[in-house]
Amino acid sequence: MGGRKIATTMYLTPEQDSLLKELSRQTRLPVSELVRRGVDLVIDRHKDHLVGYSHDRERAAIRGR
């Protein structure tokens, strides 16, 4: 996933942190990539709440395509 990234701070529960790190270890994907994918899933699931939002266009813009 290329393109510019925006730094952010978030707080996880110890269990979320542990599970993300284990998933990262098993998949060999960075935790940050797993979190971005999770954010994409939430946005996709709730996109009907975003007025004037074109998911495919916005996702392509975010991913730098």
N, C-alpha and C positions, 0 to 999 in steps of 0.2 A: 504494500500500500504506500504509494508515494504521495508527494505533495506536502504542503505546509501543515504543520500541526500547531494547535493552541495548547499551551500548558494549563493545567487545572489542578486543583487540590480537592480530594474527596476523602471521606472517612469510611472505612470498611469495618465490619465486625471481625473479630479474630478468626471466626470460622470462615467467613468469606475470603479473608486474606490467605488462610491456610489452603483452602480448596482451590483458589485461583493459582497459587504457587504450584500446587500439585498438578493441576491441569496444564500449566505452563511447562512443567518438567516433562509430563507425558507427551504433550503435543509438540514440544520444542518451539512453541510460539511465545513471544514475550507477553507478560501480563498486560502491558499497555495495549497490545493488539487484541487480546481477549476482551479487555474492557471496551475498546472501540467497537468490536463486533457486538458486544452486549448492548451498547448504546444504540447501534443500528437496529437491533431486534426490537428494542423498546419503541424507537421512533416509528418503525414499520408497523408495529402492533397498534399504535395510537395515532397514526397519521390522519385518521378521519377527524381528529380534534384540531388539526392544524389548518386554519382557514387559508386558502390560496396556496397550499403546499403541493408541489409536484415532487413526489418521492424520488422517482427515477432521475429527474433533472437535478434535484438538490444532491442526491447521493453521488451522481457523476461529478458535480462541481466540487463536492467535498473530497472525492477521491482523485481529483485532478485529471479527469478524462475529457 
